[in-house]
Amino acid sequence: MYDISKEKWTQFCQSRRDPSWENVRKKAQAVQKQNTAPHVMSRGGYEYLEKKLMDEKRKKKLEEATQSGSTDIVIDPPSPIKRHVKWKLARTKKTGDMTSEAAKEIADKIVSHFQFIIVIIFFIV
C-alpha cells in the first residue's frame, strides 16, 4: 500500500527501539503535555486557514456588490484577518466548542480586551 520494502520497515522499527530515540520521544511528549490550548488545524496550518477566510470575505464582498445592482463598482480587497481571530478559529472545533477550557479562557480574555480597545477608540474619536 505505501510501497515500503520489508528491509526499510525493519530498519525503521529498529531505529525506534534505540534508547536515543526513546529520549527524543520522551522530550517531545513532555513538551506536548504543556500545550494547554491545542489547535485543530490540518496540515495546512494558519496559511490555509487565512486563505479560506480571505476567500469567504471576497465572496461576501462580491455578493454584496452584486446585490446592490451596480456593475461598475470597484471591489476593494478584503482587510487582512486579525491575528486574534485566526488564533480563536484555530482552536474552535466544528461543534463550536473550544479545544480546551484553557483555550476558552484565553479566547474570552482576547475578546474582552479587543472590545475594550474598540470602546476606547470610539470615545477618542
N, C-alpha and C positions, 0 to 999 in steps of 0.2 A: 504494500500500500504506500509506504513512504520511501521505497527504494533505498533502504539502508541494508548494507550487507551484514551478514551474521558476524563477521570479524569486527566491523566498526561498532556494532551493538555491544559485543563482548568488551571491546576496548572502552567504550563509554561507561558500561556498568562497572568495570574495574576502576576507572578514574573516580567514580562517585563513592567507591568503598575506601578510597585512600584517606588516611587521617587528616591530611592537609585540607581536603575538600570538606570534611566534617567541620573543621574550624571556620571555613568560609560560610558554610550553611548556617552554623550557629550564630555567627555575627550578623548575617542578613536577617535571621529570624528575630534577633534582639532589636535590631533597628526597626523592623516592621511592627513589632509589638508596641512601639512607642507612637505609631501613627494612629491618633485618635479620631481623625477625620478623613477616612479614605474616600477616594473619588470612584465614580462608576463609569468612567470614560473607557472607550475601547482603545485599541492601539493608535487610533488617530489623534488622541490626546486633545489638548487645548486648540491646536491648529484646526482640527476637523470640527470641533465644537464652534469655534469662531466662524469658520466658513459656513456652517449650517445656519447659524444665527444671522449672518450678513445676508445670506440668500433669502431667508424669511423676511428680513427688513426690506430688501429690494423688491420682493414680490408684493409686499404690503403697500409700498410706495407706488408701485406700478398700478396696482388695483385701485388705489385712491385716485390716481391721475386719470385712469380710465373711467371711473365712476363720475368724476367731475365733468366729463364730456368734452373737455378741451384736448385737442390733439397736438397743439403747438406748445404744450407745457414742457419745459426742460426739467427733467427729473434729477434732482441733486443726489449724489451718492449718500447712502445712509451713514450716520455717525458711527464711529468705532464702538465696539461693545466694551462697556466698562469692566474693569478687572474684577470688581466685587460681584458683578452679575455672572461672569464666567465661573468664578470660584463657587458661587452658590449652586449654579446649574450643574457643575461637575460633581457635586455631592448630593444631588437630588435624584432619587430613584424614579422609575417610571410611574410608581403609585403616587408620587408627590411627597413622599416622606424623605427625610434626610437619612444619610447612611449611618449616622450615629447620633447619640444625644449631644456629644461634644460638638459635632458639626452643626447641629441645630442651634446650640447656644452661640457659637461663633457667628452663624448667619444672622441670628436675631440682633446681635451686637452691631454687625455691619449695617444692617438695615436701619436700626435706630440711629446710628451715627450718621449715616447718609441723609436720613430725613432731617436730623438736627442741622446739618450743614445747609440743606435746602432752605430751611426756615430762616437761618441766619442770613443767607444770601437774599432771600425775599425781603427781609426787613432792612437790609442795607440799601437795596435798590429802591 
